[in-house]
Amino acid sequence: LLSKNIQKYHGHHCQGATNRNNATLLDSTKTGPKSTSIMSSQAKGLHKFISDLRNAKSKDEETRRVDKELANIRKKFSSSSSLSSYQRKKYVWKLVYIFVLGYEVDFGHAEVVQLVSSSKYSEKQVGYVALSLLLKGGDQMLSM
């Protein structure tokens, strides 16, 4: 009986917490001044890219858009001008999203390491997420 009451209590209270968390996640897609999401600071370019991929009418169209974005990111990372914190985080988030979709991401590791070694929490956060997904156990970047 006690076990059933605990499950019932847990179910009711966790259900509310889950709904609140889901609402927060849904609200995080808004880009208004009250948004406190991690992604809200990375807003326009990243959201537009994700929207373009979701609106692709075919897998070929999605692949062309991903290839175009990968070329752009590679160009930005290899250009002699230094990237701002905002730009570096935005491009790394795009790489993470591309990777999660199942595409090969074989560059950007140096930028991930730069984010991890930053003194700013927002940069470290992006860096560690990317590090956990993009770098494999045998990568040379892990020994740095």
Secondary structure as UniProt FT lines:
FT   HELIX           2..27
FT   TURN            28..29
FT   TURN            33..34
FT   HELIX           39..42
FT   HELIX           43..54
FT   HELIX           59..78
FT   HELIX           85..100
FT   TURN            101..102
FT   HELIX           109..116
FT   HELIX           121..134
FT   TURN            137..138
FT   HELIX           140..143
//
